[in-house]
């Protein structure tokens, strides 16, 4: 039995859901998202909550049960609160600034890195050493944050680079004479 799948997903105030076939569409104050479940699970709405139940006892049905429930919960959280990833930039001369829909990064290269922000995500830079990625799609927010971090991952000797806020970077000791 899936412990995650057994729990119903409560629809918070201001969020509504409609099911047509295997597709659930969730509307909220931040936008609209939809998810199409596989034929191994059944989606139902009753008493202000979405319930996911497996069709049969096959291994695939049990796998899809918990995953489908998690996807529906992420839809509800996304349209009500949204998702957010915060990045920190550490290093002398490393900075970030927004110019329209382009994030300009100075990361110690001979040129400035221009990162085009994709549709569906909002990127802001409150300080020149902080980047905030926000949106209603958890996967897209995480992917954009990872793509920004990819330009200069934190290195273990001086700790310079782009890291997630609160991320621990294992530091190494340099050469000894």
Chimera marker file (.cmm) of the C-alpha trace (Angstrom):
<marker_set name="trace">
<marker id="1" x="0.000" y="0.000" z="0.000" r="1" g="1" b="0" radius="0.5"/>
<marker id="2" x="1.275" y="3.435" z="-0.909" r="1" g="1" b="0" radius="0.5"/>
<marker id="3" x="1.377" y="5.603" z="2.195" r="1" g="1" b="0" radius="0.5"/>
<marker id="4" x="1.628" y="8.721" z="0.040" r="1" g="1" b="0" radius="0.5"/>
<marker id="5" x="-1.125" y="7.630" z="-2.365" r="1" g="1" b="0" radius="0.5"/>
<marker id="6" x="-3.637" y="6.905" z="0.417" r="1" g="1" b="0" radius="0.5"/>
<marker id="7" x="-3.773" y="10.560" z="1.550" r="1" g="1" b="0" radius="0.5"/>
<marker id="8" x="-6.301" y="12.752" z="-0.277" r="1" g="1" b="0" radius="0.5"/>
<marker id="9" x="-5.064" y="16.080" z="-1.683" r="1" g="1" b="0" radius="0.5"/>
<marker id="10" x="-7.051" y="18.897" z="-0.073" r="1" g="1" b="0" radius="0.5"/>
<marker id="11" x="-8.112" y="21.786" z="-2.283" r="1" g="1" b="0" radius="0.5"/>
<marker id="12" x="-7.237" y="24.989" z="-0.413" r="1" g="1" b="0" radius="0.5"/>
<marker id="13" x="-9.408" y="28.118" z="-0.524" r="1" g="1" b="0" radius="0.5"/>
<marker id="14" x="-9.419" y="29.736" z="-3.965" r="1" g="1" b="0" radius="0.5"/>
<marker id="15" x="-8.366" y="26.559" z="-5.788" r="1" g="1" b="0" radius="0.5"/>
<marker id="16" x="-10.749" y="24.511" z="-7.946" r="1" g="1" b="0" radius="0.5"/>
<marker id="17" x="-10.187" y="21.265" z="-9.827" r="1" g="1" b="0" radius="0.5"/>
<marker id="18" x="-11.980" y="19.600" z="-12.729" r="1" g="1" b="0" radius="0.5"/>
<marker id="19" x="-11.453" y="16.081" z="-14.039" r="1" g="1" b="0" radius="0.5"/>
<marker id="20" x="-12.127" y="14.976" z="-17.605" r="1" g="1" b="0" radius="0.5"/>
<marker id="21" x="-11.074" y="11.396" z="-18.255" r="1" g="1" b="0" radius="0.5"/>
<marker id="22" x="-7.533" y="10.959" z="-16.949" r="1" g="1" b="0" radius="0.5"/>
<marker id="23" x="-6.723" y="14.707" z="-17.035" r="1" g="1" b="0" radius="0.5"/>
<marker id="24" x="-7.079" y="16.949" z="-13.995" r="1" g="1" b="0" radius="0.5"/>
<marker id="25" x="-7.043" y="20.720" z="-14.404" r="1" g="1" b="0" radius="0.5"/>
<marker id="26" x="-6.381" y="22.866" z="-11.323" r="1" g="1" b="0" radius="0.5"/>
<marker id="27" x="-7.143" y="26.604" z="-11.268" r="1" g="1" b="0" radius="0.5"/>
<marker id="28" x="-5.945" y="28.988" z="-8.597" r="1" g="1" b="0" radius="0.5"/>
<marker id="29" x="-4.936" y="32.598" z="-7.972" r="1" g="1" b="0" radius="0.5"/>
<marker id="30" x="-1.515" y="32.137" z="-9.637" r="1" g="1" b="0" radius="0.5"/>
<marker id="31" x="-2.706" y="30.358" z="-12.783" r="1" g="1" b="0" radius="0.5"/>
<marker id="32" x="-3.888" y="27.081" z="-14.272" r="1" g="1" b="0" radius="0.5"/>
<marker id="33" x="-2.039" y="23.763" z="-14.514" r="1" g="1" b="0" radius="0.5"/>
<marker id="34" x="-3.065" y="20.330" z="-15.716" r="1" g="1" b="0" radius="0.5"/>
<marker id="35" x="-1.776" y="16.773" z="-15.402" r="1" g="1" b="0" radius="0.5"/>
<marker id="36" x="-2.710" y="13.638" z="-17.329" r="1" g="1" b="0" radius="0.5"/>
<marker id="37" x="-2.500" y="10.485" z="-15.222" r="1" g="1" b="0" radius="0.5"/>
<marker id="38" x="-1.809" y="7.049" z="-16.660" r="1" g="1" b="0" radius="0.5"/>
<marker id="39" x="-4.587" y="4.462" z="-17.059" r="1" g="1" b="0" radius="0.5"/>
<marker id="40" x="-3.295" y="2.645" z="-13.966" r="1" g="1" b="0" radius="0.5"/>
<marker id="41" x="-4.948" y="5.093" z="-11.535" r="1" g="1" b="0" radius="0.5"/>
<marker id="42" x="-8.378" y="6.676" z="-11.069" r="1" g="1" b="0" radius="0.5"/>
<marker id="43" x="-8.815" y="10.335" z="-10.107" r="1" g="1" b="0" radius="0.5"/>
<marker id="44" x="-11.936" y="11.458" z="-8.204" r="1" g="1" b="0" radius="0.5"/>
<marker id="45" x="-13.030" y="14.656" z="-6.453" r="1" g="1" b="0" radius="0.5"/>
<marker id="46" x="-15.208" y="14.472" z="-3.341" r="1" g="1" b="0" radius="0.5"/>
<marker id="47" x="-15.631" y="16.712" z="-0.274" r="1" g="1" b="0" radius="0.5"/>
<marker id="48" x="-13.118" y="19.326" z="-1.472" r="1" g="1" b="0" radius="0.5"/>
<marker id="49" x="-10.321" y="16.824" z="-1.960" r="1" g="1" b="0" radius="0.5"/>
<marker id="50" x="-8.811" y="14.893" z="-4.863" r="1" g="1" b="0" radius="0.5"/>
<marker id="51" x="-8.396" y="11.163" z="-4.298" r="1" g="1" b="0" radius="0.5"/>
<marker id="52" x="-6.136" y="8.894" z="-6.331" r="1" g="1" b="0" radius="0.5"/>
<marker id="53" x="-6.792" y="5.149" z="-6.308" r="1" g="1" b="0" radius="0.5"/>
<marker id="54" x="-4.983" y="2.390" z="-8.207" r="1" g="1" b="0" radius="0.5"/>
<marker id="55" x="-6.748" y="0.196" z="-10.773" r="1" g="1" b="0" radius="0.5"/>
<marker id="56" x="-5.655" y="-3.274" z="-9.806" r="1" g="1" b="0" radius="0.5"/>
<marker id="57" x="-2.667" y="-4.541" z="-7.829" r="1" g="1" b="0" radius="0.5"/>
<marker id="58" x="0.000" y="-4.652" z="-10.521" r="1" g="1" b="0" radius="0.5"/>
<marker id="59" x="3.441" y="-3.254" z="-9.748" r="1" g="1" b="0" radius="0.5"/>
<marker id="60" x="2.996" y="-0.420" z="-12.270" r="1" g="1" b="0" radius="0.5"/>
<marker id="61" x="-0.377" y="0.581" z="-10.780" r="1" g="1" b="0" radius="0.5"/>
<marker id="62" x="1.160" y="0.773" z="-7.301" r="1" g="1" b="0" radius="0.5"/>
<marker id="63" x="4.096" y="2.834" z="-8.637" r="1" g="1" b="0" radius="0.5"/>
<marker id="64" x="1.811" y="5.274" z="-10.449" r="1" g="1" b="0" radius="0.5"/>
<marker id="65" x="-0.479" y="5.648" z="-7.417" r="1" g="1" b="0" radius="0.5"/>
<marker id="66" x="1.949" y="7.589" z="-5.233" r="1" g="1" b="0" radius="0.5"/>
<marker id="67" x="3.478" y="9.461" z="-8.154" r="1" g="1" b="0" radius="0.5"/>
<marker id="68" x="0.105" y="10.645" z="-9.483" r="1" g="1" b="0" radius="0.5"/>
<marker id="69" x="-0.925" y="11.823" z="-6.020" r="1" g="1" b="0" radius="0.5"/>
<marker id="70" x="2.357" y="13.782" z="-5.653" r="1" g="1" b="0" radius="0.5"/>
<marker id="71" x="1.854" y="15.373" z="-9.076" r="1" g="1" b="0" radius="0.5"/>
<marker id="72" x="-1.677" y="16.491" z="-8.156" r="1" g="1" b="0" radius="0.5"/>
<marker id="73" x="-0.423" y="17.921" z="-4.853" r="1" g="1" b="0" radius="0.5"/>
<marker id="74" x="2.295" y="19.858" z="-6.722" r="1" g="1" b="0" radius="0.5"/>
<marker id="75" x="-0.373" y="21.293" z="-9.038" r="1" g="1" b="0" radius="0.5"/>
<marker id="76" x="-2.393" y="22.529" z="-6.038" r="1" g="1" b="0" radius="0.5"/>
<marker id="77" x="0.666" y="24.026" z="-4.306" r="1" g="1" b="0" radius="0.5"/>
<marker id="78" x="1.853" y="25.623" z="-7.556" r="1" g="1" b="0" radius="0.5"/>
<marker id="79" x="-1.391" y="27.462" z="-8.353" r="1" g="1" b="0" radius="0.5"/>
<marker id="80" x="-1.968" y="28.543" z="-4.734" r="1" g="1" b="0" radius="0.5"/>
<marker id="81" x="1.499" y="29.424" z="-3.365" r="1" g="1" b="0" radius="0.5"/>
<marker id="82" x="3.963" y="28.857" z="-6.208" r="1" g="1" b="0" radius="0.5"/>
<marker id="83" x="7.482" y="27.461" z="-6.035" r="1" g="1" b="0" radius="0.5"/>
<marker id="84" x="10.697" y="29.346" z="-5.316" r="1" g="1" b="0" radius="0.5"/>
<marker id="85" x="14.423" y="28.595" z="-5.543" r="1" g="1" b="0" radius="0.5"/>
<marker id="86" x="17.020" y="30.998" z="-4.171" r="1" g="1" b="0" radius="0.5"/>
<marker id="87" x="20.620" y="31.081" z="-5.392" r="1" g="1" b="0" radius="0.5"/>
<marker id="88" x="23.646" y="32.826" z="-3.863" r="1" g="1" b="0" radius="0.5"/>
<marker id="89" x="26.699" y="34.000" z="-5.758" r="1" g="1" b="0" radius="0.5"/>
<marker id="90" x="30.031" y="33.924" z="-3.927" r="1" g="1" b="0" radius="0.5"/>
<marker id="91" x="33.317" y="35.158" z="-5.335" r="1" g="1" b="0" radius="0.5"/>
<marker id="92" x="35.191" y="38.401" z="-5.865" r="1" g="1" b="0" radius="0.5"/>
<marker id="93" x="33.657" y="40.249" z="-8.816" r="1" g="1" b="0" radius="0.5"/>
<marker id="94" x="30.867" y="37.717" z="-9.302" r="1" g="1" b="0" radius="0.5"/>
<marker id="95" x="27.493" y="39.424" z="-9.683" r="1" g="1" b="0" radius="0.5"/>
<marker id="96" x="24.067" y="39.189" z="-11.309" r="1" g="1" b="0" radius="0.5"/>
<marker id="97" x="21.649" y="41.780" z="-12.685" r="1" g="1" b="0" radius="0.5"/>
<marker id="98" x="18.354" y="41.635" z="-14.554" r="1" g="1" b="0" radius="0.5"/>
<marker id="99" x="18.017" y="43.550" z="-17.834" r="1" g="1" b="0" radius="0.5"/>
<marker id="100" x="14.489" y="43.065" z="-19.141" r="1" g="1" b="0" radius="0.5"/>
<marker id="101" x="14.003" y="39.326" z="-19.682" r="1" g="1" b="0" radius="0.5"/>
<marker id="102" x="17.753" y="38.553" z="-19.604" r="1" g="1" b="0" radius="0.5"/>
<marker id="103" x="19.817" y="37.674" z="-16.527" r="1" g="1" b="0" radius="0.5"/>
<marker id="104" x="23.326" y="39.128" z="-16.917" r="1" g="1" b="0" radius="0.5"/>
<marker id="105" x="25.952" y="37.203" z="-14.960" r="1" g="1" b="0" radius="0.5"/>
<marker id="106" x="29.557" y="38.272" z="-14.355" r="1" g="1" b="0" radius="0.5"/>
<marker id="107" x="31.272" y="35.048" z="-13.292" r="1" g="1" b="0" radius="0.5"/>
<marker id="108" x="34.964" y="35.596" z="-13.912" r="1" g="1" b="0" radius="0.5"/>
<marker id="109" x="34.859" y="34.709" z="-17.595" r="1" g="1" b="0" radius="0.5"/>
<marker id="110" x="36.318" y="37.049" z="-20.221" r="1" g="1" b="0" radius="0.5"/>
<marker id="111" x="32.729" y="37.837" z="-21.239" r="1" g="1" b="0" radius="0.5"/>
<marker id="112" x="29.423" y="38.439" z="-19.523" r="1" g="1" b="0" radius="0.5"/>
<marker id="113" x="26.991" y="35.506" z="-19.515" r="1" g="1" b="0" radius="0.5"/>
<marker id="114" x="23.484" y="36.361" z="-20.782" r="1" g="1" b="0" radius="0.5"/>
<marker id="115" x="20.815" y="33.900" z="-19.595" r="1" g="1" b="0" radius="0.5"/>
<marker id="116" x="17.433" y="34.209" z="-21.346" r="1" g="1" b="0" radius="0.5"/>
<marker id="117" x="14.627" y="33.587" z="-18.839" r="1" g="1" b="0" radius="0.5"/>
<marker id="118" x="12.100" y="31.054" z="-20.222" r="1" g="1" b="0" radius="0.5"/>
<marker id="119" x="8.356" y="31.654" z="-20.284" r="1" g="1" b="0" radius="0.5"/>
<marker id="120" x="6.473" y="30.581" z="-17.141" r="1" g="1" b="0" radius="0.5"/>
<marker id="121" x="9.273" y="31.531" z="-14.735" r="1" g="1" b="0" radius="0.5"/>
<marker id="122" x="10.102" y="34.816" z="-13.016" r="1" g="1" b="0" radius="0.5"/>
<marker id="123" x="13.749" y="35.539" z="-12.204" r="1" g="1" b="0" radius="0.5"/>
<marker id="124" x="14.691" y="38.473" z="-9.975" r="1" g="1" b="0" radius="0.5"/>
<marker id="125" x="17.939" y="39.690" z="-8.481" r="1" g="1" b="0" radius="0.5"/>
<marker id="126" x="17.183" y="41.566" z="-5.223" r="1" g="1" b="0" radius="0.5"/>
<marker id="127" x="20.929" y="42.023" z="-4.515" r="1" g="1" b="0" radius="0.5"/>
<marker id="128" x="23.782" y="41.646" z="-6.972" r="1" g="1" b="0" radius="0.5"/>
<marker id="129" x="24.788" y="38.398" z="-5.217" r="1" g="1" b="0" radius="0.5"/>
<marker id="130" x="21.312" y="36.825" z="-5.017" r="1" g="1" b="0" radius="0.5"/>
<marker id="131" x="19.027" y="35.289" z="-7.653" r="1" g="1" b="0" radius="0.5"/>
<marker id="132" x="15.410" y="34.247" z="-6.986" r="1" g="1" b="0" radius="0.5"/>
<marker id="133" x="13.603" y="31.917" z="-9.420" r="1" g="1" b="0" radius="0.5"/>
<marker id="134" x="9.799" y="31.687" z="-8.987" r="1" g="1" b="0" radius="0.5"/>
<marker id="135" x="6.937" y="30.030" z="-10.851" r="1" g="1" b="0" radius="0.5"/>
<marker id="136" x="3.959" y="27.676" z="-10.645" r="1" g="1" b="0" radius="0.5"/>
<marker id="137" x="5.693" y="24.672" z="-12.267" r="1" g="1" b="0" radius="0.5"/>
<marker id="138" x="8.029" y="22.978" z="-9.780" r="1" g="1" b="0" radius="0.5"/>
<marker id="139" x="9.974" y="21.100" z="-12.456" r="1" g="1" b="0" radius="0.5"/>
<marker id="140" x="10.539" y="24.224" z="-14.561" r="1" g="1" b="0" radius="0.5"/>
<marker id="141" x="11.625" y="26.326" z="-11.555" r="1" g="1" b="0" radius="0.5"/>
<marker id="142" x="14.138" y="23.665" z="-10.492" r="1" g="1" b="0" radius="0.5"/>
<marker id="143" x="15.463" y="23.227" z="-14.036" r="1" g="1" b="0" radius="0.5"/>
<marker id="144" x="15.982" y="26.974" z="-14.554" r="1" g="1" b="0" radius="0.5"/>
<marker id="145" x="17.788" y="27.247" z="-11.192" r="1" g="1" b="0" radius="0.5"/>
<marker id="146" x="19.988" y="24.271" z="-12.130" r="1" g="1" b="0" radius="0.5"/>
<marker id="147" x="20.767" y="25.818" z="-15.552" r="1" g="1" b="0" radius="0.5"/>
<marker id="148" x="21.846" y="29.092" z="-13.897" r="1" g="1" b="0" radius="0.5"/>
<marker id="149" x="23.953" y="27.198" z="-11.327" r="1" g="1" b="0" radius="0.5"/>
<marker id="150" x="25.585" y="25.202" z="-14.142" r="1" g="1" b="0" radius="0.5"/>
<marker id="151" x="27.452" y="28.305" z="-15.361" r="1" g="1" b="0" radius="0.5"/>
<marker id="152" x="29.729" y="28.289" z="-12.296" r="1" g="1" b="0" radius="0.5"/>
<marker id="153" x="29.247" y="25.475" z="-9.776" r="1" g="1" b="0" radius="0.5"/>
<marker id="154" x="30.750" y="26.041" z="-6.315" r="1" g="1" b="0" radius="0.5"/>
<marker id="155" x="34.338" y="24.837" z="-6.246" r="1" g="1" b="0" radius="0.5"/>
<marker id="156" x="35.743" y="23.082" z="-3.147" r="1" g="1" b="0" radius="0.5"/>
<marker id="157" x="38.937" y="25.115" z="-2.558" r="1" g="1" b="0" radius="0.5"/>
<marker id="158" x="37.725" y="28.705" z="-2.227" r="1" g="1" b="0" radius="0.5"/>
<marker id="159" x="33.957" y="28.093" z="-2.333" r="1" g="1" b="0" radius="0.5"/>
<marker id="160" x="33.471" y="30.453" z="-5.278" r="1" g="1" b="0" radius="0.5"/>
<marker id="161" x="30.509" y="29.970" z="-7.597" r="1" g="1" b="0" radius="0.5"/>
<marker id="162" x="26.712" y="29.875" z="-7.677" r="1" g="1" b="0" radius="0.5"/>
<marker id="163" x="25.058" y="27.770" z="-4.972" r="1" g="1" b="0" radius="0.5"/>
<marker id="164" x="21.562" y="27.192" z="-3.656" r="1" g="1" b="0" radius="0.5"/>
<marker id="165" x="20.767" y="29.223" z="-0.554" r="1" g="1" b="0" radius="0.5"/>
<marker id="166" x="21.765" y="27.196" z="2.491" r="1" g="1" b="0" radius="0.5"/>
<marker id="167" x="23.731" y="24.636" z="0.426" r="1" g="1" b="0" radius="0.5"/>
<marker id="168" x="26.781" y="23.179" z="2.157" r="1" g="1" b="0" radius="0.5"/>
<marker id="169" x="29.902" y="23.046" z="0.013" r="1" g="1" b="0" radius="0.5"/>
<marker id="170" x="32.532" y="20.600" z="1.264" r="1" g="1" b="0" radius="0.5"/>
<marker id="171" x="35.803" y="22.551" z="1.466" r="1" g="1" b="0" radius="0.5"/>
<marker id="172" x="39.176" y="20.976" z="0.727" r="1" g="1" b="0" radius="0.5"/>
<marker id="173" x="42.540" y="21.971" z="2.054" r="1" g="1" b="0" radius="0.5"/>
<marker id="174" x="44.980" y="23.233" z="-0.562" r="1" g="1" b="0" radius="0.5"/>
<marker id="175" x="48.520" y="22.044" z="-1.267" r="1" g="1" b="0" radius="0.5"/>
<marker id="176" x="51.001" y="22.054" z="1.606" r="1" g="1" b="0" radius="0.5"/>
<marker id="177" x="54.693" y="22.841" z="1.324" r="1" g="1" b="0" radius="0.5"/>
<link id1="1" id2="2" r="1" g="1" b="0" radius="0.2"/>
<link id1="2" id2="3" r="1" g="1" b="0" radius="0.2"/>
<link id1="3" id2="4" r="1" g="1" b="0" radius="0.2"/>
<link id1="4" id2="5" r="1" g="1" b="0" radius="0.2"/>
<link id1="5" id2="6" r="1" g="1" b="0" radius="0.2"/>
<link id1="6" id2="7" r="1" g="1" b="0" radius="0.2"/>
<link id1="7" id2="8" r="1" g="1" b="0" radius="0.2"/>
<link id1="8" id2="9" r="1" g="1" b="0" radius="0.2"/>
<link id1="9" id2="10" r="1" g="1" b="0" radius="0.2"/>
<link id1="10" id2="11" r="1" g="1" b="0" radius="0.2"/>
<link id1="11" id2="12" r="1" g="1" b="0" radius="0.2"/>
<link id1="12" id2="13" r="1" g="1" b="0" radius="0.2"/>
<link id1="13" id2="14" r="1" g="1" b="0" radius="0.2"/>
<link id1="14" id2="15" r="1" g="1" b="0" radius="0.2"/>
<link id1="15" id2="16" r="1" g="1" b="0" radius="0.2"/>
<link id1="16" id2="17" r="1" g="1" b="0" radius="0.2"/>
<link id1="17" id2="18" r="1" g="1" b="0" radius="0.2"/>
<link id1="18" id2="19" r="1" g="1" b="0" radius="0.2"/>
<link id1="19" id2="20" r="1" g="1" b="0" radius="0.2"/>
<link id1="20" id2="21" r="1" g="1" b="0" radius="0.2"/>
<link id1="21" id2="22" r="1" g="1" b="0" radius="0.2"/>
<link id1="22" id2="23" r="1" g="1" b="0" radius="0.2"/>
<link id1="23" id2="24" r="1" g="1" b="0" radius="0.2"/>
<link id1="24" id2="25" r="1" g="1" b="0" radius="0.2"/>
<link id1="25" id2="26" r="1" g="1" b="0" radius="0.2"/>
<link id1="26" id2="27" r="1" g="1" b="0" radius="0.2"/>
<link id1="27" id2="28" r="1" g="1" b="0" radius="0.2"/>
<link id1="28" id2="29" r="1" g="1" b="0" radius="0.2"/>
<link id1="29" id2="30" r="1" g="1" b="0" radius="0.2"/>
<link id1="30" id2="31" r="1" g="1" b="0" radius="0.2"/>
<link id1="31" id2="32" r="1" g="1" b="0" radius="0.2"/>
<link id1="32" id2="33" r="1" g="1" b="0" radius="0.2"/>
<link id1="33" id2="34" r="1" g="1" b="0" radius="0.2"/>
<link id1="34" id2="35" r="1" g="1" b="0" radius="0.2"/>
<link id1="35" id2="36" r="1" g="1" b="0" radius="0.2"/>
<link id1="36" id2="37" r="1" g="1" b="0" radius="0.2"/>
<link id1="37" id2="38" r="1" g="1" b="0" radius="0.2"/>
<link id1="38" id2="39" r="1" g="1" b="0" radius="0.2"/>
<link id1="39" id2="40" r="1" g="1" b="0" radius="0.2"/>
<link id1="40" id2="41" r="1" g="1" b="0" radius="0.2"/>
<link id1="41" id2="42" r="1" g="1" b="0" radius="0.2"/>
<link id1="42" id2="43" r="1" g="1" b="0" radius="0.2"/>
<link id1="43" id2="44" r="1" g="1" b="0" radius="0.2"/>
<link id1="44" id2="45" r="1" g="1" b="0" radius="0.2"/>
<link id1="45" id2="46" r="1" g="1" b="0" radius="0.2"/>
<link id1="46" id2="47" r="1" g="1" b="0" radius="0.2"/>
<link id1="47" id2="48" r="1" g="1" b="0" radius="0.2"/>
<link id1="48" id2="49" r="1" g="1" b="0" radius="0.2"/>
<link id1="49" id2="50" r="1" g="1" b="0" radius="0.2"/>
<link id1="50" id2="51" r="1" g="1" b="0" radius="0.2"/>
<link id1="51" id2="52" r="1" g="1" b="0" radius="0.2"/>
<link id1="52" id2="53" r="1" g="1" b="0" radius="0.2"/>
<link id1="53" id2="54" r="1" g="1" b="0" radius="0.2"/>
<link id1="54" id2="55" r="1" g="1" b="0" radius="0.2"/>
<link id1="55" id2="56" r="1" g="1" b="0" radius="0.2"/>
<link id1="56" id2="57" r="1" g="1" b="0" radius="0.2"/>
<link id1="57" id2="58" r="1" g="1" b="0" radius="0.2"/>
<link id1="58" id2="59" r="1" g="1" b="0" radius="0.2"/>
<link id1="59" id2="60" r="1" g="1" b="0" radius="0.2"/>
<link id1="60" id2="61" r="1" g="1" b="0" radius="0.2"/>
<link id1="61" id2="62" r="1" g="1" b="0" radius="0.2"/>
<link id1="62" id2="63" r="1" g="1" b="0" radius="0.2"/>
<link id1="63" id2="64" r="1" g="1" b="0" radius="0.2"/>
<link id1="64" id2="65" r="1" g="1" b="0" radius="0.2"/>
<link id1="65" id2="66" r="1" g="1" b="0" radius="0.2"/>
<link id1="66" id2="67" r="1" g="1" b="0" radius="0.2"/>
<link id1="67" id2="68" r="1" g="1" b="0" radius="0.2"/>
<link id1="68" id2="69" r="1" g="1" b="0" radius="0.2"/>
<link id1="69" id2="70" r="1" g="1" b="0" radius="0.2"/>
<link id1="70" id2="71" r="1" g="1" b="0" radius="0.2"/>
<link id1="71" id2="72" r="1" g="1" b="0" radius="0.2"/>
<link id1="72" id2="73" r="1" g="1" b="0" radius="0.2"/>
<link id1="73" id2="74" r="1" g="1" b="0" radius="0.2"/>
<link id1="74" id2="75" r="1" g="1" b="0" radius="0.2"/>
<link id1="75" id2="76" r="1" g="1" b="0" radius="0.2"/>
<link id1="76" id2="77" r="1" g="1" b="0" radius="0.2"/>
<link id1="77" id2="78" r="1" g="1" b="0" radius="0.2"/>
<link id1="78" id2="79" r="1" g="1" b="0" radius="0.2"/>
<link id1="79" id2="80" r="1" g="1" b="0" radius="0.2"/>
<link id1="80" id2="81" r="1" g="1" b="0" radius="0.2"/>
<link id1="81" id2="82" r="1" g="1" b="0" radius="0.2"/>
<link id1="82" id2="83" r="1" g="1" b="0" radius="0.2"/>
<link id1="83" id2="84" r="1" g="1" b="0" radius="0.2"/>
<link id1="84" id2="85" r="1" g="1" b="0" radius="0.2"/>
<link id1="85" id2="86" r="1" g="1" b="0" radius="0.2"/>
<link id1="86" id2="87" r="1" g="1" b="0" radius="0.2"/>
<link id1="87" id2="88" r="1" g="1" b="0" radius="0.2"/>
<link id1="88" id2="89" r="1" g="1" b="0" radius="0.2"/>
<link id1="89" id2="90" r="1" g="1" b="0" radius="0.2"/>
<link id1="90" id2="91" r="1" g="1" b="0" radius="0.2"/>
<link id1="91" id2="92" r="1" g="1" b="0" radius="0.2"/>
<link id1="92" id2="93" r="1" g="1" b="0" radius="0.2"/>
<link id1="93" id2="94" r="1" g="1" b="0" radius="0.2"/>
<link id1="94" id2="95" r="1" g="1" b="0" radius="0.2"/>
<link id1="95" id2="96" r="1" g="1" b="0" radius="0.2"/>
<link id1="96" id2="97" r="1" g="1" b="0" radius="0.2"/>
<link id1="97" id2="98" r="1" g="1" b="0" radius="0.2"/>
<link id1="98" id2="99" r="1" g="1" b="0" radius="0.2"/>
<link id1="99" id2="100" r="1" g="1" b="0" radius="0.2"/>
<link id1="100" id2="101" r="1" g="1" b="0" radius="0.2"/>
<link id1="101" id2="102" r="1" g="1" b="0" radius="0.2"/>
<link id1="102" id2="103" r="1" g="1" b="0" radius="0.2"/>
<link id1="103" id2="104" r="1" g="1" b="0" radius="0.2"/>
<link id1="104" id2="105" r="1" g="1" b="0" radius="0.2"/>
<link id1="105" id2="106" r="1" g="1" b="0" radius="0.2"/>
<link id1="106" id2="107" r="1" g="1" b="0" radius="0.2"/>
<link id1="107" id2="108" r="1" g="1" b="0" radius="0.2"/>
<link id1="108" id2="109" r="1" g="1" b="0" radius="0.2"/>
<link id1="109" id2="110" r="1" g="1" b="0" radius="0.2"/>
<link id1="110" id2="111" r="1" g="1" b="0" radius="0.2"/>
<link id1="111" id2="112" r="1" g="1" b="0" radius="0.2"/>
<link id1="112" id2="113" r="1" g="1" b="0" radius="0.2"/>
<link id1="113" id2="114" r="1" g="1" b="0" radius="0.2"/>
<link id1="114" id2="115" r="1" g="1" b="0" radius="0.2"/>
<link id1="115" id2="116" r="1" g="1" b="0" radius="0.2"/>
<link id1="116" id2="117" r="1" g="1" b="0" radius="0.2"/>
<link id1="117" id2="118" r="1" g="1" b="0" radius="0.2"/>
<link id1="118" id2="119" r="1" g="1" b="0" radius="0.2"/>
<link id1="119" id2="120" r="1" g="1" b="0" radius="0.2"/>
<link id1="120" id2="121" r="1" g="1" b="0" radius="0.2"/>
<link id1="121" id2="122" r="1" g="1" b="0" radius="0.2"/>
<link id1="122" id2="123" r="1" g="1" b="0" radius="0.2"/>
<link id1="123" id2="124" r="1" g="1" b="0" radius="0.2"/>
<link id1="124" id2="125" r="1" g="1" b="0" radius="0.2"/>
<link id1="125" id2="126" r="1" g="1" b="0" radius="0.2"/>
<link id1="126" id2="127" r="1" g="1" b="0" radius="0.2"/>
<link id1="127" id2="128" r="1" g="1" b="0" radius="0.2"/>
<link id1="128" id2="129" r="1" g="1" b="0" radius="0.2"/>
<link id1="129" id2="130" r="1" g="1" b="0" radius="0.2"/>
<link id1="130" id2="131" r="1" g="1" b="0" radius="0.2"/>
<link id1="131" id2="132" r="1" g="1" b="0" radius="0.2"/>
<link id1="132" id2="133" r="1" g="1" b="0" radius="0.2"/>
<link id1="133" id2="134" r="1" g="1" b="0" radius="0.2"/>
<link id1="134" id2="135" r="1" g="1" b="0" radius="0.2"/>
<link id1="135" id2="136" r="1" g="1" b="0" radius="0.2"/>
<link id1="136" id2="137" r="1" g="1" b="0" radius="0.2"/>
<link id1="137" id2="138" r="1" g="1" b="0" radius="0.2"/>
<link id1="138" id2="139" r="1" g="1" b="0" radius="0.2"/>
<link id1="139" id2="140" r="1" g="1" b="0" radius="0.2"/>
<link id1="140" id2="141" r="1" g="1" b="0" radius="0.2"/>
<link id1="141" id2="142" r="1" g="1" b="0" radius="0.2"/>
<link id1="142" id2="143" r="1" g="1" b="0" radius="0.2"/>
<link id1="143" id2="144" r="1" g="1" b="0" radius="0.2"/>
<link id1="144" id2="145" r="1" g="1" b="0" radius="0.2"/>
<link id1="145" id2="146" r="1" g="1" b="0" radius="0.2"/>
<link id1="146" id2="147" r="1" g="1" b="0" radius="0.2"/>
<link id1="147" id2="148" r="1" g="1" b="0" radius="0.2"/>
<link id1="148" id2="149" r="1" g="1" b="0" radius="0.2"/>
<link id1="149" id2="150" r="1" g="1" b="0" radius="0.2"/>
<link id1="150" id2="151" r="1" g="1" b="0" radius="0.2"/>
<link id1="151" id2="152" r="1" g="1" b="0" radius="0.2"/>
<link id1="152" id2="153" r="1" g="1" b="0" radius="0.2"/>
<link id1="153" id2="154" r="1" g="1" b="0" radius="0.2"/>
<link id1="154" id2="155" r="1" g="1" b="0" radius="0.2"/>
<link id1="155" id2="156" r="1" g="1" b="0" radius="0.2"/>
<link id1="156" id2="157" r="1" g="1" b="0" radius="0.2"/>
<link id1="157" id2="158" r="1" g="1" b="0" radius="0.2"/>
<link id1="158" id2="159" r="1" g="1" b="0" radius="0.2"/>
<link id1="159" id2="160" r="1" g="1" b="0" radius="0.2"/>
<link id1="160" id2="161" r="1" g="1" b="0" radius="0.2"/>
<link id1="161" id2="162" r="1" g="1" b="0" radius="0.2"/>
<link id1="162" id2="163" r="1" g="1" b="0" radius="0.2"/>
<link id1="163" id2="164" r="1" g="1" b="0" radius="0.2"/>
<link id1="164" id2="165" r="1" g="1" b="0" radius="0.2"/>
<link id1="165" id2="166" r="1" g="1" b="0" radius="0.2"/>
<link id1="166" id2="167" r="1" g="1" b="0" radius="0.2"/>
<link id1="167" id2="168" r="1" g="1" b="0" radius="0.2"/>
<link id1="168" id2="169" r="1" g="1" b="0" radius="0.2"/>
<link id1="169" id2="170" r="1" g="1" b="0" radius="0.2"/>
<link id1="170" id2="171" r="1" g="1" b="0" radius="0.2"/>
<link id1="171" id2="172" r="1" g="1" b="0" radius="0.2"/>
<link id1="172" id2="173" r="1" g="1" b="0" radius="0.2"/>
<link id1="173" id2="174" r="1" g="1" b="0" radius="0.2"/>
<link id1="174" id2="175" r="1" g="1" b="0" radius="0.2"/>
<link id1="175" id2="176" r="1" g="1" b="0" radius="0.2"/>
<link id1="176" id2="177" r="1" g="1" b="0" radius="0.2"/>
</marker_set>
